[in-house]
């Protein structure tokens, strides 16, 4: 119970200070659309990805996240269209969002440059019955008294519009992207408090090096920041025979504040379906009360060009991991 209350306090602290922090993923390199709308259509076929993440397993109220994205090129529109649905729950707060994305793409320097924009609705839930304050009175079952007028006593839901934008470049040996989340910085107006959706930024960079015909080395990085805090993921994946892959990722805020190291493994179930798993070994103080984090990603790629129109200059699928 002590750890649960601590987590709820952390949840409220982050919610009040930063409002919405983007959900965290160790397998970010397998689902670029999840953090950058400009990636829409760059798999050059219908691509559907599902992600489930359970962070800090064994700790009550720990973050649980689900993400579902689907996108495809639409050559008549000179780009791609996609949809992204995400649910992220942590302690007393929960975010559920759905957004549509369009990306405009043009050949550039032997690759493709893509400009993307997405927009949708975010449902923000704050459950006051799960909050515990140091001065609150919870002595009787069903009695909720936080002794704080700014905290709700029960669950409240607010709908907020949210818009995101990004740019992405990809060619045969590298890809890079920059995206802005919550462009409009919408406001969630609860009965007792108003919370603004904090604008945040992310930058990703990845390379592909080939060692012989069977082995590929793929280092990548993802940097996320709200200009107050900056988090960096550094990853390396080895891919063998276009089928099996594995690697590791290190995440932290700086050299003195490491969060976790992730062990990554995956393989193709078929020509169209790829399964991947990541286990995060917690390096922070939460390692004393959690059993690490688990993440599963499943991707279906049609691997077939469909529709009519002029094809892009590059037909390359970096998600063939």
N, C-alpha and C positions, 0 to 999 in steps of 0.2 A: 504493500500500500504506500509505503514511503517513496519508493521509486516511481510509482504511478503518479503520485501528487507532484513529485519533482518534475516529471515529464510534462504534466499539464501546465506547470508554471513556466517551463521552457517554451512550451507551445504558445502560451499567451504572450510571453515576452517577445518572441519572434513576430507574432501576429501584430502586436501593437507597435513594434519598432519598424518592421519592414512590410507589414501587411501580408503580401503573398510572396513567398520564396518559391521559385520554380522547383518542381519535383526533381529528385536526384536519381541518376541512372549510371550504373557502371558499364553497361553495354551501349553507351551513347553512340558509338561508331557504327552500330548496326541499325540505327533508326534516326538518321539526321533530320527527317521531317519533324520529329518530336520537338526539336528546339529551333528549327529554321525553316520558315515557309518557302524559302527560295529553292529548297531541295525538291519540291513537288515536281514530279515527272522525270526526274533525272535517273531513275532506274530503267527508263526507256521501255517500260511495260507496266501492266497492272501489278502493283505491289501492295500487299496487305501485311501489316506487322502488329502483333499483340505482345504486350509486355506485362509481366506481373513482378512486383518487387515487395519484399517484406524486409524492412530495415530493423536492425537491432532486435533480432528474434529473441524471444524469452522475456522481453520487457513489455509489460502491459501498457497499451496505449501508444506503442511505437508506430512509426510511419508505415502505411501500407498504400501502395500505388498501383493503379492499373492504367494502361494506355493502349488505345487502338487507333491505328492510322491506316488510311488507304489512299493511294494516289496513282495517277497514270498520266502519260503524255497525251496532249490533245493538239495534234500538229496543226489543225486548222486554226487554232488560237495562238499558234507560235509559242506554245509552252505546255503547262500541265495544270491539272486540277486535283484537289485532294481534300480530305476531311480528317480531322484529328479530334479524338475524344479522350479525356483524361479524368481520372478520379484520384485524389490525393487526400488521405485522412491522417491526422496527427493529433492525438489527444482530444481536446475540446473543439478543434476546428476541422472543417472539411471543405475542399474545393472540388467542384465538378464542372468541367468546361467542355464545350463543343464549338468547333470553329471550322470554317471553310477557307481554303487557300487557293490562290492562283499565282502562277509564276510565268513570267515572260522570259524566253530564252533566245540567245543569239550565239552563233559561232564566234570564238575569239581565241587567237594565238594557239591554234591547234586543239582547242578544247571548247567548252561551252560556258558562257556567263549567264547567270539566271538572277532575275529580280523578282522577289516574292512578297505578297501581302496576304494576310489572313485576318479574319474578323469573326467574332462569335459572341456567345454569352457565357458568363461565369456565374455559377451558383455558389455563394459563400455561406456556409453554415457555421454558426457559433453556438455550441451547446453549453449554456450556463450551468446545467445540472452536473456537468463533469468537472467544473472548475472548483478548486479549493484554495482559499486565501488564508494567510496566517491569522487574520482577525475574524474570520467567518465563524458562524454558528451552525454546525451540522450535527448537533447532539441527538436529535430525534430523527427517526426514519422519515424521509419525505420532506424534511424541513431544510430549505435552502436559504441561507442568509449570509451573503458575502461581506456585509458591512462595507460595500463599495457600490455607489450608485451608478458607476459606469459599466458594471458587469451585469449581463442578463441573468435571469433566474432559470430560464428554460431554453430550449432550442429555438433559434431564429434563423430564417433563410432570407438572403438578399440576392437579387439578380443584378449583374453588372456587365455592361458591354466591354469587350476587350479587343484590342487590335495589335497585331504584331507585324514586323517587316524584316526582310533580310536580303542579303546578296550572297551568291554562291558561285564559285568557279571550280570546274573539274576538267581534268584531262586524263590521259592514260596512266600517268604516274603520280599525280597528286590531286588533292582537293582542299579548298579553303572556303570558309564562310564567316559572315558576321551578321548578327541578328539583334533586333531590339524587341523586347517583350513589354507589353502594356504601354504602347505608345501614348494612349490617351490618358493614362493614370486615372482610371475611373475610381469612383468612390462608393464604398459599401456603407449604406446608411442603416444601421441597426437602431433599435428603439432607444438605446442608451449611449451609443457611441458611433462615430463615423470613422471608417478606416479607408485609407487610400491605397490603391494597388500600385506598388512601387515599380517604377520603370527599371528594367534590368537589361544587361547586355551580355552577349556571349560570342566567343570567337573560337573557331575550330580549324585545325590544320592537320592534314594527314598525308603520308607518302606511301608509295608501293615500290619495293625493290625486289627484283627477281634473282634468285640464286639457282642457276640451272633451270631445267624445265619443270621441276616438281615442287620447288620451295619458293615461297614469297614472304617477305618481311614487311610488316605494315605498322610503323610507328605513328602515333597520333596524339593530339592534345586538345583539350577543351578547357577554355577559361571563361568563367562566369563571374559577373560583378554587378553590383548595384551602386558602384562608386563609393561605397562605405566598406563593404567586405568583398574580397576576391578569392574565389576558389579555383584550383587548377587540378585537372586530371591528366596524367601522363601515362600512355599505354603503348604496349608493343604486342603485336599478334603475329604468330607464325602460322602460315597456311601450307598444308602439304597436299599435293596431288589434286588440287582443286576440289577438295572434299572435307578434310579434317583440319581443324584449326585450334589453337590454344595460345595463351599468353597471360599477361599480368598488367595491372594498372595500379598506379599510386595516386592517391587523392589527398590534398591538404590545402591549408590556407597560406602557409609559408614553411620554411625548413624547421621551425620550432613548433609547428602546430599541424601535425599530420592526423588525418581522419581515419584512413583505411588503406589497405592494400587488397586488391581484388584478383582472384585467380579465375581465369576465363577459359572455357572449353566449349567446343561445338562441332557439329558435323551436319552434312546434308542427309536428310532422310530420303530425299529423291531429288530429281533435277529441279523441282520447283519449290521444295520445302526445306528450310534450314532451321535447326534448333540450336540454341546457345544457352549456356548457364554461367553465372558468375557468383562466386562466394566471396563476400567481403570480410576480411579479418580486421576487426576494429582495433585501431591503434590509440584512440583517445581514451579518456577516463571511463567512458561508457563500456569499455571492455570488461569491467568488473561486474556488470549487471546484465550483459547481453551475450548472445551466442553467435554474433556476427550477423551478416545480412545475406539474403538470397534473392537472386533475380533470374528470371527465365524469359527468353525472347523467342518467339516463333514467327518466321517470315514465310509468306507464300509469294512467289514471283511467277507470273504467267509465262515469262520467258518467250513472249511472242509479240511482235509488233502488230498492232491492229489500228484500224482507222485509216483515213485517207489524208493526204497532205504531204508536204515536203518534209523529209526526215531531217533530224538534226545532223550537224557535221560529224559528231562523234557518237558512236553506238558502243558504249562501254558501261558495264554494270559493276560499280565498286562494292555493291552489296552481295556479290557472289560469294562472299565469305562463307 
